[in-house]
Every structure is written in C-alpha cells, then in structure tokens.
Amino acid sequence: MAPPPEEQALAAAEGEVPPAAAKESALALAASEPQSQVTEGGPTTYIVTQGVVFLKRSSRPESGKIVRVRKPVGVVLHTTGRQWRGDRGGLWVELLPDGDGGGNGLTGWTLVSGPGFGIEGPALIHLKDKTAAGLMTISVRWLKDPPIFECVLPTVATVDDLAKALAKQTGLNVREIIFTTGLPGKSMKGEQLPVDYTPPKDVLTSDMVLGELKIKDSLNLVYLGHFDEDFIPGSGTDTGIAARG
C-alpha cells in the first residue's frame, strides 16, 4: 500500500549518501546500528516546530527506516518519557499510542533534534509553561497568501535565524532572502507598487530579534534571486540522507 501523501520515506538519517547508494547504505546502517541505551524519565510533551516530524514506526529506536510526516506547526505530541540517542547525536523520543491525538495511529519513535535531516534547529521543542512563553510561531508568504513556510522559534531568535530555517526547507538562497512586515502602497492608479517601494521601516534586518518586532501577521518574503528556479518545497528532506539516529 502506498504511503499517505503527507508522508515521505527517507533513505536515511544523519549523514549524506549518494542517491544511487541510498537503499544499500540504509540497509547496511540499520544492520550495524549499535544498541544505545534507552533512558527513562524524560519530558513527555513536545510541540512541532518545523511543520514536519521524522518517525520510526517501530518499538525499536535503532530501526533504520524513517518517514517524514507533515504535521502543522504547534501540534502537541505526547511521549512516554523514554529517550534514545543515536551514535551521531540524534535525540529520539517514544510516542504514546496516537501521540498527536489525531486518531491516525502516530506511534513509534520521533526525532527531537539531530544533524542530517535538512532542518535548521530542532524538529520538536519540549513544551513547558515557562518555555512556551518564550516561543513564537512565524509564517512567511510569497507575494500573497497562503504562507509558504511556518515554524516555531524562540523569541530571542533573530531574523537571520528565520532566514536560515526558511532556506533549509525550501532550497532558497539565504543570501537572497529579505523579510518585510508590510507591502508597498499603491500608485495613483490603484496599482500595487513594486517591492522597491516598501517603506524602510517595514524592512527587517538580519540582526533584529523576532520577539521584539511585535509581529501580528505573516511576514512578506522579498527574494532577490530566481524564486521559481530555487524554490523546492520540502527540499530539506530529500531522499539520500543517511539513515541512522
């Protein structure tokens, strides 16, 4: 049976391999995966920060098969408190049955953070009362709604951090990314003015702190490169990522 459209199987996790060798490499890595110790008593509630989760549908965290599942930013996941860290540093937590409360059987082990998954920052953040107050949801639109990107970042993150997160997941060049909080006005004829006419006060600089900007709506993306050529939705999770934890 084909996987649901919101899921994408990954050839691996935590290290790049040529696409042609991905299948063979994933099998070899899964077979040789060391039995790292599972620990108890960890956090039991997390929130999705990147719009995707990485899942091992197995009771064994060292299982090599990983799928990428789309989940809206802000979705709460419930876990057993059991944690496992792969040999390359990936931190995984065990989900409770139906861990997202969606009735879709989301079970197994899910990635909290780790290298090699094509995302900037953690996939999940531990939800605590104190921590929740220090997080914010940011959405970005290109020319018009709906947004093309959404993530959760700490309020102390900068505009540059946001640009890197966007570039990681979309293939855009981080050097060509500019964010604005408002659109240009209209001409005397009622036509929308080009982005060059955006008021300077609405243009965000890379060192600005997101939590200090009082963002109330989606940010606007001004892209200085060739958007249609560079933009690849989900490019940060192409197959050919080596499958380990």
C-alpha positions as CSV (number, residue, x, y, z in Angstrom):
1,M,0.0,0.0,0.0
2,A,1.4,3.4,-0.9
3,P,2.2,5.8,2.0
4,P,-0.2,8.7,2.6
5,P,0.8,11.8,0.5
6,E,1.8,13.6,3.7
7,E,4.5,11.0,4.4
8,Q,7.8,10.6,2.7
9,A,10.2,7.7,3.3
10,L,13.7,8.8,3.9
11,A,16.7,6.6,2.8
12,A,18.5,7.6,5.9
13,A,19.2,9.9,8.8
14,E,22.3,11.9,9.8
15,G,24.8,11.8,7.0
16,E,24.7,12.3,3.3
17,V,25.0,9.4,0.8
18,P,24.7,9.4,-3.0
19,P,21.0,8.8,-4.0
20,A,22.0,5.7,-6.0
21,A,23.6,4.2,-2.9
22,A,20.9,5.3,-0.5
23,K,19.0,2.0,-0.4
24,E,22.1,-0.2,0.1
25,S,23.5,2.2,2.6
26,A,20.3,2.4,4.6
27,L,20.2,-1.4,4.9
28,A,23.8,-1.6,5.9
29,L,23.5,1.1,8.5
30,A,20.3,-0.4,10.0
31,A,22.1,-3.8,10.3
32,S,25.1,-2.3,12.0
33,E,23.3,0.2,14.3
34,P,24.7,-0.1,17.9
35,Q,22.3,-0.8,20.7
36,S,22.5,2.5,22.5
37,Q,20.8,2.7,25.9
38,V,17.2,3.9,26.2
39,T,16.7,6.2,29.2
40,E,13.6,6.8,31.2
41,G,12.0,9.9,32.9
42,G,12.4,12.5,30.1
43,P,9.9,15.2,29.1
44,T,6.5,13.9,28.0
45,T,5.1,16.8,25.9
46,Y,6.6,18.4,22.8
47,I,5.4,20.8,20.1
48,V,6.1,20.5,16.4
49,T,8.4,23.4,15.3
50,Q,9.1,22.8,11.6
51,G,5.9,21.5,10.1
52,V,7.2,18.0,9.8
53,V,8.2,15.2,12.1
54,F,10.6,12.3,11.5
55,L,9.2,9.0,12.5
56,K,10.4,5.4,13.1
57,R,7.3,3.3,13.2
58,S,8.9,0.7,15.4
59,S,9.2,-0.3,19.0
60,R,13.0,-0.3,18.4
61,P,14.5,3.2,18.1
62,E,17.6,1.8,16.4
63,S,15.3,0.8,13.4
64,G,16.8,2.2,10.2
65,K,13.5,3.1,8.4
66,I,12.5,6.7,8.8
67,V,9.5,8.5,7.3
68,R,8.8,12.2,7.1
69,V,5.3,13.1,8.2
70,R,3.7,16.5,7.7
71,K,2.3,18.0,10.9
72,P,1.2,21.6,11.4
73,V,3.4,23.8,13.5
74,G,2.2,23.9,17.1
75,V,0.7,20.4,17.2
76,V,1.4,18.8,20.6
77,L,2.9,15.4,20.8
78,H,2.7,13.2,23.9
79,T,5.5,10.7,24.7
80,T,6.3,8.0,27.3
81,G,9.3,9.9,28.7
82,R,11.7,7.3,27.1
83,Q,14.6,8.8,25.1
84,W,17.3,7.3,22.8
85,R,20.3,9.0,21.3
86,G,21.8,7.6,18.1
87,D,25.5,7.3,17.6
88,R,25.7,10.5,15.6
89,G,23.8,12.6,18.2
90,G,20.2,12.4,17.1
91,L,17.8,12.5,20.0
92,W,14.6,10.4,19.7
93,V,11.6,10.0,22.0
94,E,9.0,7.3,22.2
95,L,5.5,8.4,21.3
96,L,2.4,7.3,23.3
97,P,-0.1,5.4,21.1
98,D,-1.9,8.1,19.0
99,G,0.7,10.5,20.2
100,D,-0.7,13.5,18.5
101,G,-4.3,12.8,19.5
102,G,-5.3,12.7,15.8
103,G,-6.6,9.2,15.8
104,N,-4.2,8.3,13.0
105,G,-2.0,5.8,14.8
106,L,1.0,8.0,15.1
107,T,3.3,5.7,17.1
108,G,6.9,4.8,17.4
109,W,9.9,7.0,17.9
110,T,10.1,10.6,16.7
111,L,13.1,12.9,16.3
112,V,13.6,15.8,18.6
113,S,16.8,17.1,17.1
114,G,19.9,15.9,15.3
115,P,22.1,16.6,12.3
116,G,21.5,15.4,8.7
117,F,17.7,15.9,8.4
118,G,17.7,19.1,6.4
119,I,16.1,21.4,9.0
120,E,17.5,24.3,10.9
121,G,17.1,23.8,14.6
122,P,15.1,21.1,16.4
123,A,12.1,19.3,15.0
124,L,10.4,19.3,18.4
125,I,10.6,21.5,21.4
126,H,9.7,20.4,24.9
127,L,6.6,22.2,26.0
128,K,6.7,23.6,29.5
129,D,4.8,26.5,30.9
130,K,8.0,28.6,31.2
131,T,9.3,27.6,27.8
132,A,6.1,28.1,26.0
133,A,6.1,31.8,26.8
134,G,9.5,32.1,25.1
135,L,8.3,30.6,21.7
136,M,6.5,32.2,18.8
137,T,5.0,31.0,15.6
138,I,6.2,32.7,12.4
139,S,4.7,32.3,8.9
140,V,6.1,33.6,5.7
141,R,4.2,34.3,2.4
142,W,5.5,34.9,-1.1
143,L,3.6,37.8,-2.7
144,K,0.2,36.6,-1.3
145,D,-1.5,34.1,1.0
146,P,-1.3,31.3,1.8
147,P,2.0,31.2,3.5
148,I,4.7,29.0,2.0
149,F,6.5,28.4,5.3
150,E,5.8,28.3,9.0
151,C,7.9,27.4,12.0
152,V,8.2,27.9,15.8
153,L,11.2,29.8,17.0
154,P,12.4,31.2,20.4
155,T,11.5,34.8,20.9
156,V,15.2,35.5,21.2
157,A,15.9,34.2,17.7
158,T,17.0,36.7,15.0
159,V,15.7,37.5,11.5
160,D,18.9,35.7,10.3
161,D,17.8,32.5,12.2
162,L,14.5,32.7,10.4
163,A,16.1,33.1,7.0
164,K,18.3,30.1,7.6
165,A,15.3,28.0,8.7
166,L,13.4,29.0,5.5
167,A,16.4,28.4,3.3
168,K,16.9,24.9,4.7
169,Q,13.4,23.7,4.0
170,T,12.8,25.4,0.6
171,G,16.1,25.5,-1.2
172,L,16.1,29.3,-1.4
173,N,19.5,31.0,-1.1
174,V,19.7,32.6,2.4
175,R,21.7,35.5,1.0
176,E,18.8,36.4,-1.3
177,I,16.1,36.5,1.4
178,I,14.6,39.7,2.8
179,F,11.6,39.9,5.1
180,T,9.2,42.8,5.4
181,T,6.3,43.4,7.7
182,G,4.3,45.4,5.2
183,L,3.6,45.6,1.5
184,P,4.3,48.7,-0.7
185,G,1.5,51.1,-1.2
186,K,-0.5,51.6,-4.4
187,S,0.1,54.0,-7.2
188,M,-2.3,56.9,-8.1
189,K,-4.0,54.4,-10.5
190,G,-4.6,52.0,-7.7
191,E,-2.0,49.5,-8.8
192,Q,0.3,47.7,-6.4
193,L,3.8,49.3,-6.4
194,P,6.8,47.0,-6.8
195,V,8.7,45.8,-3.7
196,D,11.3,48.6,-4.2
197,Y,8.8,51.0,-2.8
198,T,8.5,49.1,0.5
199,P,8.8,51.7,3.4
200,P,12.2,51.3,5.1
201,K,10.5,50.9,8.5
202,D,8.9,47.7,7.2
203,V,12.2,46.0,6.1
204,L,13.7,43.7,8.6
205,T,17.5,43.4,9.1
206,S,19.3,40.2,9.9
207,D,20.2,41.2,13.5
208,M,16.7,42.1,14.6
209,V,15.3,40.0,17.4
210,L,12.0,38.4,16.5
211,G,10.4,38.7,19.9
212,E,11.0,42.5,19.8
213,L,9.2,43.1,16.5
214,K,5.6,42.5,17.7
215,I,4.8,40.5,14.6
216,K,1.0,40.1,14.2
217,D,0.7,38.8,10.6
218,S,2.6,36.7,8.1
219,L,5.9,38.2,7.1
220,N,6.4,39.0,3.4
221,L,9.3,37.4,1.5
222,V,11.3,39.5,-0.9
223,Y,13.5,37.2,-2.8
224,L,16.4,38.7,-4.8
225,G,17.2,35.5,-6.7
226,H,15.1,33.5,-9.1
227,F,12.3,32.2,-6.9
228,D,10.7,29.9,-9.4
229,E,14.0,28.2,-10.1
230,D,15.2,28.0,-6.5
231,F,12.0,27.2,-4.5
232,I,11.6,23.5,-3.9
233,P,9.0,22.7,-1.2
234,G,10.4,20.1,1.3
235,S,13.8,20.2,-0.3
236,G,15.4,19.9,3.1
237,T,14.1,16.3,3.4
238,D,15.1,14.8,0.0
239,T,15.9,11.1,0.0
240,G,19.6,10.4,0.1
241,I,20.0,11.3,3.8
242,A,21.9,8.5,5.5
243,A,19.5,6.5,7.8
244,R,20.8,6.5,11.3
245,G,19.6,8.0,14.6
